[in-house]
């Protein structure tokens, strides 16, 4: 973890999506934050220690989802699959598929696994799954204001976590979509899906992957009317509780979803897991004391 100093900053943006407005001054107390999103390796340690079973590994109760096709009452999660032909990005069901058996251990469903993905962010975790990990580790999930303050890395009002220029010198600064989403991925950042943590430069506070790679859960409820569906499917229920996701993911693209910015936000139903949503944790400043180089390793859950 690294120490985030706290302070006053301008949260939100008046220049992008409506749900980010209005810009307002917010004060955040000091806290500690995970350098990286929680990885498959770290989540596996949690599961091994506790026997925890994620929500998408359990069959949903049809009584809770009266509009659900009974054939889908099986363990499953939403996986992105790029269409083979040009497709309008608004047709979200053309590229999101409910994949039976998909979960954090099998990110693509079927016979997929975690070989080579140990240091990639864990995905297919619901809000409750993220809370369970955080409680085991003695941490919590960040509030939206904590998350955005940290993502800005001291660059107040900057559009991006690294400044005002999207790709300085033409170099990608995070894992996001290059090409015409959702059917053409030029792989200019080198990754088709998620990337290992630390593949891109840290921000001013030493945090990595705050932008792109995977969306991240926060504690805050998304109370405004939701924007048009773009970033993730919704569970088949009438009115699920929604929490704010931050940071964008490897599916955010200049031609479609420009949410690879600290101010960007998106509502996610708490009972919905996908192949591009993960999380990281925080701890109040009074609990930890600086270690070597100002960082503390609490990834074992035993600190």
C-alpha atoms as one frame of an Amber mdcrd trajectory, in Angstrom:
protein
   0.000   0.000   0.000   1.025   3.628  -0.376   0.123   6.658   1.677  -2.325
   9.088   0.060  -1.902  12.501   1.714  -5.486  13.710   1.536  -6.507  17.263
   0.786  -9.007  19.318  -1.152  -9.594  18.764  -4.854 -12.111  19.453  -7.602
 -14.126  16.290  -8.093 -16.062  15.482 -11.263 -16.061  17.166 -14.646 -18.347
  19.520 -16.557 -16.677  18.703 -19.874 -17.490  15.042 -20.459 -20.417  12.762
 -19.536 -23.441  14.289 -17.717 -23.188  11.943 -14.727 -19.744  13.405 -13.904
 -21.122  16.910 -13.331 -21.106  19.209 -11.551 -17.519  19.913 -10.676 -17.326
  20.504  -6.922 -14.687  20.982  -4.262 -14.274  17.959  -1.987 -11.972  17.324
   0.954 -10.501  13.860   1.560  -8.729  12.756   4.758  -5.378  10.916   4.448
  -5.559   7.162   3.830  -3.611   4.208   2.485  -4.426   2.497  -0.799  -3.370
  -0.689  -2.537  -0.729   0.034  -5.160  -2.451  -2.348  -7.576  -5.911  -3.772
  -8.074  -6.330  -7.090  -6.262  -4.775  -9.815  -8.409  -5.780 -13.391  -9.105
  -2.835 -14.490  -6.961  -4.007 -12.449  -3.968  -7.644 -13.480  -4.393  -6.600
 -17.145  -4.556  -4.847 -16.705  -1.196  -8.082 -15.329   0.246 -10.129 -18.237
  -1.116  -7.598 -20.794   0.120  -7.649 -19.269   3.604 -11.419 -18.909   3.926
 -13.105 -21.305   1.493 -15.041 -18.355   0.112 -17.277 -18.981  -2.912 -18.001
 -16.010  -5.161 -21.552 -15.128  -6.127 -21.203 -16.109  -9.769 -20.055 -19.588
  -8.708 -23.518 -20.136  -7.214 -26.715 -20.678  -9.181 -29.017 -17.635  -8.909
 -32.338 -18.025  -7.136 -35.078 -17.766  -9.817 -37.394 -16.285  -7.208 -35.156
 -13.221  -7.037 -35.119 -12.823 -10.818 -38.684 -13.398 -12.086 -37.807 -12.310
 -15.636 -34.874 -14.694 -15.968 -34.882 -17.595 -18.411 -34.989 -20.701 -16.140
 -32.291 -22.269 -18.341 -29.891 -19.607 -17.067 -30.360 -20.556 -13.401 -26.813
 -21.877 -13.241 -23.428 -20.491 -12.173 -22.401 -17.972 -14.824 -20.922 -14.540
 -15.425 -20.778 -11.993 -18.250 -17.823 -12.253 -20.646 -16.875  -9.872 -23.446
 -16.455 -11.496 -26.874 -15.617  -9.181 -29.806 -17.960  -9.538 -32.779 -16.359
 -10.957 -35.912 -17.876  -8.273 -38.146 -18.398  -4.517 -37.746 -21.112  -4.003
 -35.154 -22.768  -0.916 -33.752 -21.341  -0.474 -30.241 -24.813   0.388 -28.943
 -25.873  -3.233 -29.529 -24.453  -4.320 -26.202 -25.922  -7.833 -26.381 -23.837
  -8.498 -29.508 -20.645  -8.534 -27.496 -21.629  -9.441 -23.946 -22.370 -13.123
 -23.375 -23.557 -14.825 -20.206 -20.981 -17.599 -20.053 -21.912 -20.652 -17.984
 -19.107 -21.540 -15.603 -17.265 -18.228 -16.001 -15.833 -17.034 -12.691 -12.611
 -15.651 -11.254 -10.907 -19.050 -11.738 -12.184 -19.429 -15.315 -12.333 -15.879
 -16.661 -13.565 -16.936 -20.107 -15.714 -19.825 -18.904 -15.393 -23.322 -20.295
 -11.935 -24.824 -19.793 -10.177 -21.470 -19.378  -7.938 -20.943 -16.364  -5.432
 -18.636 -14.705  -2.166 -19.894 -16.174  -0.139 -16.779 -16.930  -2.801 -14.549
 -15.359  -1.696 -14.787 -11.732  -0.656 -11.116 -11.660  -3.639  -9.836 -13.645
  -6.521  -8.193 -11.759  -9.129 -10.602 -10.463 -12.428 -10.274 -12.361 -15.944
 -11.735 -12.121 -16.311 -10.351  -8.603 -19.500  -8.743  -7.357 -19.662  -5.967
  -4.789 -20.234  -8.541  -2.021 -17.197 -10.539  -3.180 -15.016  -7.438  -3.026
 -16.320  -6.595   0.452 -15.586 -10.125   1.653 -11.973  -9.950   0.470 -11.521
  -6.493   1.996 -12.864  -7.656   5.377 -10.503 -10.661   5.368  -7.567  -8.377
   4.602  -8.555  -5.920   7.347  -9.288  -3.223   4.798 -12.295  -1.645   3.085
 -13.319  -0.504  -0.359 -12.651   3.150  -1.212 -15.316   5.781  -1.403 -15.731
   7.411  -4.788 -14.046  10.601  -3.573 -11.089   8.665  -2.137 -10.725   6.745
  -5.372 -10.873   9.831  -7.596  -8.522  11.853  -5.400  -5.999   9.014  -5.490
  -6.371   8.466  -9.241  -5.556  12.103  -9.954  -2.160  11.665  -8.298  -1.980
  15.316  -7.292  -2.967  16.657 -10.753  -6.106  18.551  -9.809  -8.535  19.198
 -12.702  -6.407  17.271 -15.231  -8.443  15.193 -17.663  -6.242  12.120 -17.260
  -4.375  10.539 -14.383  -1.095  11.512 -16.094  -2.006  15.042 -17.277  -3.914
  16.773 -20.077  -2.564  14.835 -23.079  -4.292  11.535 -23.846  -1.255   9.711
 -25.244   1.919  11.745 -24.598   4.270  11.214 -27.521   1.828   8.678 -28.923
   2.531   6.250 -26.045  -0.450   4.510 -24.372  -0.444   5.242 -20.646  -2.983
   2.593 -19.681  -4.741  -0.516 -20.958  -7.723   0.682 -23.025  -9.155  -0.204
 -26.421  -7.330   0.836 -29.576  -9.325   0.638 -32.804 -13.017   0.669 -33.629
 -14.871  -0.806 -30.680 -16.223  -3.465 -30.281 -15.002  -5.418 -33.286 -11.517
  -4.091 -34.121  -8.709  -4.163 -31.567  -5.372  -2.930 -32.928  -3.534  -3.990
 -29.734  -1.445  -0.817 -29.701  -1.081  -1.191 -25.934  -0.076  -4.837 -26.325
  -3.039  -6.451 -24.584  -6.217  -8.081 -25.885  -7.904  -8.246 -22.491  -6.526
  -7.518 -19.016  -2.848  -6.784 -18.437  -0.557  -7.710 -15.527  -0.486  -5.070
 -12.831   2.398  -2.674 -13.256   2.497  -2.919 -17.046   2.011   0.862 -17.280
   3.609   3.775 -15.390   2.289   4.697 -11.917   0.613   8.013 -11.269   1.951
  10.764  -9.030   1.065   8.852  -5.857   2.724   5.638  -7.035  -0.577   3.885
  -7.836  -0.766   1.614 -10.864  -3.671   0.750 -13.165  -5.963   3.394 -11.733
  -7.051   3.968 -15.317  -8.036   1.186 -17.717  -7.413  -2.547 -17.285 -10.474
  -3.188 -15.061 -13.226  -1.057 -13.603 -13.063  -0.869  -9.801 -15.836  -1.044
  -7.207 -16.364   1.813  -4.748 -18.563   2.079  -1.671 -20.766   4.840  -3.069
 -24.284   4.269  -4.343 -25.059   5.539  -7.838 -28.271   7.445  -7.096 -28.764
   9.406 -10.317 -30.570   8.032 -13.377 -28.095   5.673 -15.086 -26.525   6.604
 -18.429 -27.246   4.495 -21.498 -25.819   0.993 -21.118 -22.333   0.874 -22.525
 -19.819  -0.639 -20.180 -21.471  -3.682 -18.654 -24.659  -5.733 -18.765 -27.215
  -5.678 -15.966 -28.631  -8.577 -13.989 -32.225  -9.564 -14.906 -33.846  -7.915
 -11.933 -36.169  -4.943 -11.708 -34.245  -2.568  -9.462 -30.845  -3.809  -8.267
 -28.794  -1.638  -5.978 -26.070   0.049  -7.997 -22.619   1.136  -6.876 -20.197
   3.491  -8.593 -17.441   1.942 -10.686 -14.351   4.041 -11.409 -11.370   4.001
 -13.741 -12.655   2.507 -16.984 -11.335  -0.755 -18.392  -9.566  -2.346 -21.338
 -12.885  -2.000 -23.200 -13.027   1.811 -23.041 -12.425   3.287 -26.495 -12.145
   6.760 -28.029 -14.979   5.960 -30.469 -17.373   4.725 -27.789 -16.745   4.892
 -24.043 -14.203   7.560 -23.098 -14.296   6.699 -19.427 -10.535   6.212 -18.994
 -10.388   9.316 -16.766 -10.429   9.911 -12.986 -13.732  11.814 -13.141 -15.540
   9.092 -15.088 -18.056   6.896 -13.275 -20.477   4.140 -14.127 -23.334   2.394
 -12.249 -22.936  -1.343 -11.707 -25.620  -3.568 -10.151 -24.132  -5.030  -6.989
 -25.184  -8.565  -7.985 -23.565  -8.459 -11.441 -20.087  -9.761 -12.240 -18.226
  -9.348 -15.521 -14.882 -10.044 -17.166 -13.725  -6.419 -16.793 -14.612  -5.403
 -13.224 -12.269  -5.759 -10.240 -11.342  -3.721  -7.149  -8.643  -2.466  -4.797
  -8.706  -1.643  -1.091  -7.960   1.188   1.319  -7.138   1.629   5.005  -7.579
   4.765   7.155  -4.333   6.632   7.730  -4.321   6.122  11.508  -4.165   2.324
  11.225  -0.875   2.012   9.344   2.574   3.438   9.835   5.062   3.975   6.996
   7.442   1.149   6.219  10.367   0.991   3.829  10.123   3.756   1.202   6.735
   4.788   2.601   4.966   1.590   1.521   3.460  -1.215   3.574   2.844  -4.753
   2.350  -0.498  -5.995   3.707  -1.357  -8.301   0.816  -1.232 -11.443   2.948
  -4.262 -10.446   4.983  -2.253 -11.123   8.146  -0.876  -7.686   8.950
